[in-house]
Amino acid sequence: MTVSRRKSLKLMLMGLAGLPLLAAARKAEAATHTVTIQGFAFNPASLNVAVGDTVTFTNQDGAPHTATAGNGAFDTGRLNKGKSATVTIGAAGTHAYICKFHPSMKGTITAA
């Protein structure tokens, strides 16, 4: 059976028309992850997420902390005790991060 050129074009355009819906569906599926800062450590210290997911960092220590990616992917800014900040992971790869105030505090977020 031969498909006409016009029919092929129509089928292709119909397929392309659905792409924004797929993107919207992916955005709707974005997950939220939580990292607790306590005892001068990130918990969990290693996290696997999908691109587009969000991560909420909450400081439960008396000292201020940050979660700052070395590659510039995110920075929570200063988080005092009881404060939280949420970042969106916008790129695939491994994002190593530290606390700017306490560089021995380290974590990684791997996004696919």
DODREN-661426 format. One record per atom (N, C-alpha, C): residue in one letter; chain; x, y, z; residue number from 1; atom name. Coordinates in pm, whole numbers. Layout:
{'A' 'A' {X Y Z} NUM 'CA'},
...
//
This chain:
{'M' 'A' {85 -116 0} 1 'N'},
{'M' 'A' {0 0 0} 1 'CA'},
{'M' 'A' {90 123 0} 1 'C'},
{'T' 'A' {62 215 -87} 2 'N'},
{'T' 'A' {141 337 -98} 2 'CA'},
{'T' 'A' {69 450 -27} 2 'C'},
{'V' 'A' {144 524 53} 3 'N'},
{'V' 'A' {87 638 123} 3 'CA'},
{'V' 'A' {121 761 41} 3 'C'},
{'S' 'A' {21 841 14} 4 'N'},
{'S' 'A' {44 961 -66} 4 'CA'},
{'S' 'A' {132 1060 9} 4 'C'},
{'R' 'A' {194 1147 -64} 5 'N'},
{'R' 'A' {281 1249 -5} 5 'CA'},
{'R' 'A' {204 1339 91} 5 'C'},
{'R' 'A' {84 1377 50} 6 'N'},
{'R' 'A' {0 1464 133} 6 'CA'},
{'R' 'A' {-37 1394 263} 6 'C'},
{'K' 'A' {-71 1267 254} 7 'N'},
{'K' 'A' {-109 1191 373} 7 'CA'},
{'K' 'A' {13 1174 466} 7 'C'},
{'S' 'A' {131 1151 409} 8 'N'},
{'S' 'A' {253 1140 488} 8 'CA'},
{'S' 'A' {280 1270 564} 8 'C'},
{'L' 'A' {265 1382 495} 9 'N'},
{'L' 'A' {287 1512 557} 9 'CA'},
{'L' 'A' {187 1535 669} 9 'C'},
{'K' 'A' {63 1499 644} 10 'N'},
{'K' 'A' {-42 1516 746} 10 'CA'},
{'K' 'A' {-10 1432 870} 10 'C'},
{'L' 'A' {32 1308 852} 11 'N'},
{'L' 'A' {67 1222 964} 11 'CA'},
{'L' 'A' {187 1277 1042} 11 'C'},
{'M' 'A' {285 1330 968} 12 'N'},
{'M' 'A' {402 1386 1033} 12 'CA'},
{'M' 'A' {363 1508 1116} 12 'C'},
{'L' 'A' {281 1597 1063} 13 'N'},
{'L' 'A' {238 1716 1135} 13 'CA'},
{'L' 'A' {156 1680 1259} 13 'C'},
{'M' 'A' {74 1576 1246} 14 'N'},
{'M' 'A' {-4 1532 1363} 14 'CA'},
{'M' 'A' {89 1484 1474} 14 'C'},
{'G' 'A' {195 1413 1436} 15 'N'},
{'G' 'A' {292 1366 1535} 15 'CA'},
{'G' 'A' {364 1481 1601} 15 'C'},
{'L' 'A' {404 1581 1522} 16 'N'},
{'L' 'A' {472 1698 1577} 16 'CA'},
{'L' 'A' {382 1779 1669} 16 'C'},
{'A' 'A' {254 1782 1638} 17 'N'},
{'A' 'A' {160 1857 1720} 17 'CA'},
{'A' 'A' {152 1801 1862} 17 'C'},
{'G' 'A' {182 1674 1878} 18 'N'},
{'G' 'A' {176 1612 2010} 18 'CA'},
{'G' 'A' {298 1636 2096} 18 'C'},
{'L' 'A' {408 1686 2038} 19 'N'},
{'L' 'A' {531 1707 2115} 19 'CA'},
{'L' 'A' {513 1801 2234} 19 'C'},
{'P' 'A' {445 1915 2220} 20 'N'},
{'P' 'A' {427 2000 2339} 20 'CA'},
{'P' 'A' {353 1928 2451} 20 'C'},
{'L' 'A' {261 1840 2415} 21 'N'},
{'L' 'A' {189 1764 2518} 21 'CA'},
{'L' 'A' {283 1671 2592} 21 'C'},
{'L' 'A' {377 1609 2519} 22 'N'},
{'L' 'A' {474 1521 2583} 22 'CA'},
{'L' 'A' {562 1601 2678} 22 'C'},
{'A' 'A' {606 1719 2638} 23 'N'},
{'A' 'A' {689 1803 2724} 23 'CA'},
{'A' 'A' {612 1845 2848} 23 'C'},
{'A' 'A' {486 1881 2831} 24 'N'},
{'A' 'A' {403 1920 2945} 24 'CA'},
{'A' 'A' {383 1802 3040} 24 'C'},
{'A' 'A' {364 1684 2983} 25 'N'},
{'A' 'A' {346 1565 3067} 25 'CA'},
{'A' 'A' {472 1538 3147} 25 'C'},
{'R' 'A' {590 1554 3088} 26 'N'},
{'R' 'A' {716 1532 3159} 26 'CA'},
{'R' 'A' {730 1631 3274} 26 'C'},
{'K' 'A' {693 1757 3248} 27 'N'},
{'K' 'A' {703 1859 3352} 27 'CA'},
{'K' 'A' {609 1825 3468} 27 'C'},
{'A' 'A' {492 1775 3435} 28 'N'},
{'A' 'A' {395 1739 3538} 28 'CA'},
{'A' 'A' {445 1622 3623} 28 'C'},
{'E' 'A' {535 1541 3568} 29 'N'},
{'E' 'A' {587 1426 3639} 29 'CA'},
{'E' 'A' {708 1460 3726} 29 'C'},
{'A' 'A' {757 1583 3722} 30 'N'},
{'A' 'A' {875 1620 3799} 30 'CA'},
{'A' 'A' {854 1588 3947} 30 'C'},
{'A' 'A' {957 1532 4007} 31 'N'},
{'A' 'A' {949 1492 4147} 31 'CA'},
{'A' 'A' {1022 1593 4234} 31 'C'},
{'T' 'A' {986 1594 4361} 32 'N'},
{'T' 'A' {1054 1677 4460} 32 'CA'},
{'T' 'A' {1129 1585 4556} 32 'C'},
{'H' 'A' {1256 1616 4577} 33 'N'},
{'H' 'A' {1341 1538 4667} 33 'CA'},
{'H' 'A' {1380 1627 4785} 33 'C'},
{'T' 'A' {1417 1566 4895} 34 'N'},
{'T' 'A' {1452 1639 5016} 34 'CA'},
{'T' 'A' {1591 1601 5062} 34 'C'},
{'V' 'A' {1671 1703 5096} 35 'N'},
{'V' 'A' {1801 1682 5159} 35 'CA'},
{'V' 'A' {1799 1759 5290} 35 'C'},
{'T' 'A' {1828 1689 5398} 36 'N'},
{'T' 'A' {1835 1751 5530} 36 'CA'},
{'T' 'A' {1980 1781 5563} 36 'C'},
{'I' 'A' {2003 1899 5618} 37 'N'},
{'I' 'A' {2137 1937 5663} 37 'CA'},
{'I' 'A' {2136 1930 5815} 37 'C'},
{'Q' 'A' {2212 1835 5869} 38 'N'},
{'Q' 'A' {2214 1815 6014} 38 'CA'},
{'Q' 'A' {2345 1748 6052} 38 'C'},
{'G' 'A' {2402 1790 6165} 39 'N'},
{'G' 'A' {2527 1732 6211} 39 'CA'},
{'G' 'A' {2641 1763 6115} 39 'C'},
{'F' 'A' {2634 1880 6052} 40 'N'},
{'F' 'A' {2735 1923 5954} 40 'CA'},
{'F' 'A' {2751 1821 5842} 40 'C'},
{'A' 'A' {2637 1770 5794} 41 'N'},
{'A' 'A' {2636 1674 5683} 41 'CA'},
{'A' 'A' {2506 1688 5604} 41 'C'},
{'F' 'A' {2513 1652 5476} 42 'N'},
{'F' 'A' {2395 1647 5390} 42 'CA'},
{'F' 'A' {2341 1505 5396} 42 'C'},
{'N' 'A' {2210 1492 5414} 43 'N'},
{'N' 'A' {2149 1360 5423} 43 'CA'},
{'N' 'A' {2025 1354 5334} 43 'C'},
{'P' 'A' {2026 1277 5226} 44 'N'},
{'P' 'A' {2135 1190 5183} 44 'CA'},
{'P' 'A' {2247 1272 5117} 44 'C'},
{'A' 'A' {2366 1219 5123} 45 'N'},
{'A' 'A' {2481 1287 5063} 45 'CA'},
{'A' 'A' {2486 1264 4912} 45 'C'},
{'S' 'A' {2423 1158 4865} 46 'N'},
{'S' 'A' {2420 1126 4723} 46 'CA'},
{'S' 'A' {2274 1104 4683} 46 'C'},
{'L' 'A' {2235 1166 4572} 47 'N'},
{'L' 'A' {2096 1163 4531} 47 'CA'},
{'L' 'A' {2089 1148 4379} 47 'C'},
{'N' 'A' {2001 1060 4332} 48 'N'},
{'N' 'A' {1976 1043 4188} 48 'CA'},
{'N' 'A' {1839 1103 4156} 48 'C'},
{'V' 'A' {1834 1191 4055} 49 'N'},
{'V' 'A' {1711 1259 4018} 49 'CA'},
{'V' 'A' {1699 1261 3866} 49 'C'},
{'A' 'A' {1585 1306 3819} 50 'N'},
{'A' 'A' {1565 1329 3676} 50 'CA'},
{'A' 'A' {1583 1478 3648} 50 'C'},
{'V' 'A' {1627 1511 3529} 51 'N'},
{'V' 'A' {1636 1652 3490} 51 'CA'},
{'V' 'A' {1497 1712 3502} 51 'C'},
{'G' 'A' {1488 1828 3564} 52 'N'},
{'G' 'A' {1360 1894 3588} 52 'CA'},
{'G' 'A' {1305 1872 3727} 52 'C'},
{'D' 'A' {1358 1774 3799} 53 'N'},
{'D' 'A' {1316 1753 3938} 53 'CA'},
{'D' 'A' {1365 1867 4026} 53 'C'},
{'T' 'A' {1301 1882 4141} 54 'N'},
{'T' 'A' {1345 1981 4238} 54 'CA'},
{'T' 'A' {1401 1913 4361} 54 'C'},
{'V' 'A' {1492 1983 4428} 55 'N'},
{'V' 'A' {1551 1933 4553} 55 'CA'},
{'V' 'A' {1535 2044 4655} 55 'C'},
{'T' 'A' {1476 2009 4769} 56 'N'},
{'T' 'A' {1461 2104 4879} 56 'CA'},
{'T' 'A' {1562 2071 4987} 56 'C'},
{'F' 'A' {1647 2169 5018} 57 'N'},
{'F' 'A' {1747 2159 5123} 57 'CA'},
{'F' 'A' {1693 2228 5248} 57 'C'},
{'T' 'A' {1695 2158 5362} 58 'N'},
{'T' 'A' {1648 2215 5487} 58 'CA'},
{'T' 'A' {1758 2205 5591} 58 'C'},
{'N' 'A' {1792 2319 5651} 59 'N'},
{'N' 'A' {1898 2324 5752} 59 'CA'},
{'N' 'A' {1839 2302 5890} 59 'C'},
{'Q' 'A' {1882 2196 5956} 60 'N'},
{'Q' 'A' {1839 2167 6093} 60 'CA'},
{'Q' 'A' {1952 2188 6193} 60 'C'},
{'D' 'A' {2066 2241 6146} 61 'N'},
{'D' 'A' {2179 2273 6234} 61 'CA'},
{'D' 'A' {2163 2415 6289} 61 'C'},
{'G' 'A' {2232 2441 6398} 62 'N'},
{'G' 'A' {2234 2576 6454} 62 'CA'},
{'G' 'A' {2320 2670 6372} 62 'C'},
{'A' 'A' {2416 2617 6297} 63 'N'},
{'A' 'A' {2505 2697 6214} 63 'CA'},
{'A' 'A' {2443 2718 6075} 63 'C'},
{'P' 'A' {2474 2830 6009} 64 'N'},
{'P' 'A' {2425 2850 5873} 64 'CA'},
{'P' 'A' {2500 2760 5775} 64 'C'},
{'H' 'A' {2432 2723 5668} 65 'N'},
{'H' 'A' {2491 2639 5564} 65 'CA'},
{'H' 'A' {2442 2684 5428} 65 'C'},
{'T' 'A' {2510 2635 5323} 66 'N'},
{'T' 'A' {2463 2648 5186} 66 'CA'},
{'T' 'A' {2473 2511 5120} 66 'C'},
{'A' 'A' {2410 2499 5005} 67 'N'},
{'A' 'A' {2432 2385 4915} 67 'CA'},
{'A' 'A' {2466 2450 4782} 67 'C'},
{'T' 'A' {2594 2448 4748} 68 'N'},
{'T' 'A' {2645 2522 4633} 68 'CA'},
{'T' 'A' {2716 2428 4538} 68 'C'},
{'A' 'A' {2662 2414 4418} 69 'N'},
{'A' 'A' {2722 2325 4317} 69 'CA'},
{'A' 'A' {2849 2387 4261} 69 'C'},
{'G' 'A' {2952 2306 4249} 70 'N'},
{'G' 'A' {3079 2353 4196} 70 'CA'},
{'G' 'A' {3072 2395 4051} 70 'C'},
{'N' 'A' {2976 2339 3976} 71 'N'},
{'N' 'A' {2962 2373 3834} 71 'CA'},
{'N' 'A' {2862 2486 3810} 71 'C'},
{'G' 'A' {2814 2549 3919} 72 'N'},
{'G' 'A' {2722 2661 3906} 72 'CA'},
{'G' 'A' {2578 2623 3879} 72 'C'},
{'A' 'A' {2546 2494 3885} 73 'N'},
{'A' 'A' {2410 2449 3854} 73 'CA'},
{'A' 'A' {2307 2499 3954} 73 'C'},
{'F' 'A' {2346 2516 4080} 74 'N'},
{'F' 'A' {2254 2566 4182} 74 'CA'},
{'F' 'A' {2330 2620 4301} 74 'C'},
{'D' 'A' {2263 2704 4377} 75 'N'},
{'D' 'A' {2316 2759 4502} 75 'CA'},
{'D' 'A' {2197 2801 4587} 75 'C'},
{'T' 'A' {2185 2743 4704} 76 'N'},
{'T' 'A' {2072 2776 4790} 76 'CA'},
{'T' 'A' {2086 2911 4857} 76 'C'},
{'G' 'A' {2209 2964 4859} 77 'N'},
{'G' 'A' {2232 3082 4941} 77 'CA'},
{'G' 'A' {2237 3040 5087} 77 'C'},
{'R' 'A' {2252 3136 5175} 78 'N'},
{'R' 'A' {2265 3109 5319} 78 'CA'},
{'R' 'A' {2133 3057 5376} 78 'C'},
{'L' 'A' {2143 2943 5441} 79 'N'},
{'L' 'A' {2027 2884 5509} 79 'CA'},
{'L' 'A' {2053 2882 5658} 79 'C'},
{'N' 'A' {1981 2963 5732} 80 'N'},
{'N' 'A' {1992 2960 5877} 80 'CA'},
{'N' 'A' {1909 2843 5931} 80 'C'},
{'K' 'A' {1920 2816 6059} 81 'N'},
{'K' 'A' {1847 2704 6121} 81 'CA'},
{'K' 'A' {1697 2714 6091} 81 'C'},
{'G' 'A' {1643 2601 6045} 82 'N'},
{'G' 'A' {1500 2593 6016} 82 'CA'},
{'G' 'A' {1461 2644 5878} 82 'C'},
{'K' 'A' {1554 2698 5803} 83 'N'},
{'K' 'A' {1521 2753 5671} 83 'CA'},
{'K' 'A' {1544 2649 5562} 83 'C'},
{'S' 'A' {1470 2666 5452} 84 'N'},
{'S' 'A' {1479 2575 5338} 84 'CA'},
{'S' 'A' {1495 2655 5210} 84 'C'},
{'A' 'A' {1549 2590 5110} 85 'N'},
{'A' 'A' {1555 2646 4974} 85 'CA'},
{'A' 'A' {1536 2530 4877} 85 'C'},
{'T' 'A' {1465 2559 4769} 86 'N'},
{'T' 'A' {1439 2458 4667} 86 'CA'},
{'T' 'A' {1507 2499 4538} 86 'C'},
{'V' 'A' {1578 2403 4478} 87 'N'},
{'V' 'A' {1646 2426 4350} 87 'CA'},
{'V' 'A' {1591 2328 4248} 87 'C'},
{'T' 'A' {1593 2368 4122} 88 'N'},
{'T' 'A' {1554 2282 4011} 88 'CA'},
{'T' 'A' {1679 2233 3941} 88 'C'},
{'I' 'A' {1686 2104 3918} 89 'N'},
{'I' 'A' {1802 2045 3850} 89 'CA'},
{'I' 'A' {1773 2052 3700} 89 'C'},
{'G' 'A' {1844 2142 3633} 90 'N'},
{'G' 'A' {1813 2171 3494} 90 'CA'},
{'G' 'A' {1901 2103 3391} 90 'C'},
{'A' 'A' {2003 2030 3435} 91 'N'},
{'A' 'A' {2094 1968 3338} 91 'CA'},
{'A' 'A' {2134 1829 3384} 91 'C'},
{'A' 'A' {2153 1742 3288} 92 'N'},
{'A' 'A' {2198 1606 3318} 92 'CA'},
{'A' 'A' {2345 1609 3361} 92 'C'},
{'G' 'A' {2382 1508 3438} 93 'N'},
{'G' 'A' {2521 1495 3482} 93 'CA'},
{'G' 'A' {2529 1486 3633} 93 'C'},
{'T' 'A' {2653 1481 3681} 94 'N'},
{'T' 'A' {2677 1475 3825} 94 'CA'},
{'T' 'A' {2713 1614 3873} 94 'C'},
{'H' 'A' {2638 1663 3969} 95 'N'},
{'H' 'A' {2657 1796 4025} 95 'CA'},
{'H' 'A' {2709 1781 4168} 95 'C'},
{'A' 'A' {2840 1796 4184} 96 'N'},
{'A' 'A' {2899 1791 4318} 96 'CA'},
{'A' 'A' {2874 1925 4385} 96 'C'},
{'Y' 'A' {2839 1922 4514} 97 'N'},
{'Y' 'A' {2813 2046 4585} 97 'CA'},
{'Y' 'A' {2876 2042 4724} 97 'C'},
{'I' 'A' {2894 2161 4781} 98 'N'},
{'I' 'A' {2952 2177 4914} 98 'CA'},
{'I' 'A' {2873 2283 4989} 98 'C'},
{'C' 'A' {2906 2299 5116} 99 'N'},
{'C' 'A' {2862 2414 5193} 99 'CA'},
{'C' 'A' {2974 2517 5184} 99 'C'},
{'K' 'A' {2943 2638 5140} 100 'N'},
{'K' 'A' {3045 2742 5128} 100 'CA'},
{'K' 'A' {3110 2774 5263} 100 'C'},
{'F' 'A' {3034 2763 5371} 101 'N'},
{'F' 'A' {3088 2794 5503} 101 'CA'},
{'F' 'A' {3170 2680 5562} 101 'C'},
{'H' 'A' {3138 2558 5521} 102 'N'},
{'H' 'A' {3203 2438 5574} 102 'CA'},
{'H' 'A' {3235 2345 5457} 102 'C'},
{'P' 'A' {3342 2374 5381} 103 'N'},
{'P' 'A' {3371 2300 5257} 103 'CA'},
{'P' 'A' {3395 2150 5275} 103 'C'},
{'S' 'A' {3411 2105 5398} 104 'N'},
{'S' 'A' {3427 1961 5420} 104 'CA'},
{'S' 'A' {3291 1891 5405} 104 'C'},
{'M' 'A' {3182 1967 5406} 105 'N'},
{'M' 'A' {3049 1912 5383} 105 'CA'},
{'M' 'A' {3030 1896 5232} 105 'C'},
{'K' 'A' {3010 1773 5188} 106 'N'},
{'K' 'A' {3001 1747 5044} 106 'CA'},
{'K' 'A' {2883 1659 5011} 106 'C'},
{'G' 'A' {2832 1676 4890} 107 'N'},
{'G' 'A' {2724 1592 4840} 107 'CA'},
{'G' 'A' {2728 1589 4689} 107 'C'},
{'T' 'A' {2649 1499 4631} 108 'N'},
{'T' 'A' {2636 1493 4485} 108 'CA'},
{'T' 'A' {2491 1467 4447} 108 'C'},
{'I' 'A' {2451 1531 4339} 109 'N'},
{'I' 'A' {2322 1504 4278} 109 'CA'},
{'I' 'A' {2351 1461 4135} 109 'C'},
{'T' 'A' {2305 1341 4100} 110 'N'},
{'T' 'A' {2323 1290 3965} 110 'CA'},
{'T' 'A' {2188 1294 3894} 110 'C'},
{'A' 'A' {2185 1365 3782} 111 'N'},
{'A' 'A' {2060 1381 3707} 111 'CA'},
{'A' 'A' {2072 1314 3571} 111 'C'},
{'A' 'A' {1967 1244 3533} 112 'N'},
{'A' 'A' {1964 1179 3401} 112 'CA'},
{'A' 'A' {1839 1221 3326} 112 'C'},
//
